[in-house]
Amino acid sequence: MIGIKDEIKMDDLPEPYDSIACEIGVENTLKVAKLFSGEQVYFPTYDAVERPIRNRKIKAEFNGYNFKFLAHKYEITERTVRDIVS
């Protein structure tokens, strides 16, 4: 027997589910909807996801003197580089 979820189409989804479904598909969107149903969910900026990786790279590339180079390369301030490597 086919369940209701198998009959849901992209056009049936309200905002914000329709935009999510465009990225991950209807089936995965329904999983997310069930998981967080009734809850208000906050997603940090995407930068927060990349930041730990960027910081590890900066630490690995730091030679004790290249604050300015790393700041330019990673588009951050020299002060931020100093904070990362300290």
C-alpha positions in Angstrom: 0.0 0.0 0.0 1.3 3.4 -0.9 1.5 5.9 2.0 0.5 9.6 1.8 4.2 10.6 1.9 4.6 8.8 -1.4 2.0 11.0 -3.0 3.4 14.4 -1.9 4.6 16.5 -4.7 6.9 19.5 -4.7 3.8 21.8 -5.4 2.2 20.5 -2.2 4.9 21.8 0.1 4.5 25.1 1.9 7.4 27.5 2.5 10.1 26.9 3.6 9.8 23.2 2.7 9.5 23.9 -1.0 12.8 25.7 -1.2 14.5 23.0 0.9 13.0 20.3 -1.3 14.6 22.0 -4.4 18.0 21.3 -2.8 17.6 17.9 -1.1 14.5 16.4 -2.6 11.0 15.8 -1.3 11.7 12.6 0.6 14.6 14.1 2.5 12.6 17.3 3.2 9.8 15.2 4.7 12.4 13.6 7.0 13.6 17.0 8.1 10.0 18.2 8.6 9.2 15.2 10.8 12.4 15.7 12.8 11.8 19.3 13.6 8.0 19.5 13.3 6.6 22.1 15.7 10.1 23.5 16.6 11.7 26.7 15.6 15.1 25.9 14.2 18.0 28.2 13.9 20.8 27.5 11.4 24.1 29.3 12.1 25.6 31.0 9.0 27.5 28.8 6.6 30.7 30.6 7.7 30.3 28.9 11.1 30.6 25.5 9.3 33.7 26.5 7.4 35.4 28.4 10.2 37.0 25.4 12.1 38.5 24.1 8.8 39.9 27.6 7.9 41.4 27.9 11.4 43.1 24.6 11.2 44.6 25.6 7.8 45.8 28.9 9.2 47.5 27.1 12.1 49.2 24.7 9.8 50.4 27.4 7.5 51.5 29.8 10.2 55.3 30.2 10.4 55.5 32.8 13.1 55.7 35.8 10.8 53.2 35.5 8.1 50.2 37.2 9.7 49.6 39.6 6.8 49.9 36.9 4.2 47.4 34.7 5.9 45.0 37.5 6.6 45.0 38.4 2.9 44.7 34.8 1.8 41.7 34.0 4.0 40.1 37.5 3.8 40.3 38.1 7.5 42.1 40.7 9.6 45.6 40.3 11.0 44.1 40.5 14.5 41.9 37.5 13.7 44.9 35.5 12.5 46.7 36.4 15.7 43.7 35.2 17.7 43.6 32.0 15.8 47.3 31.1 16.2 47.6 32.2 19.8 
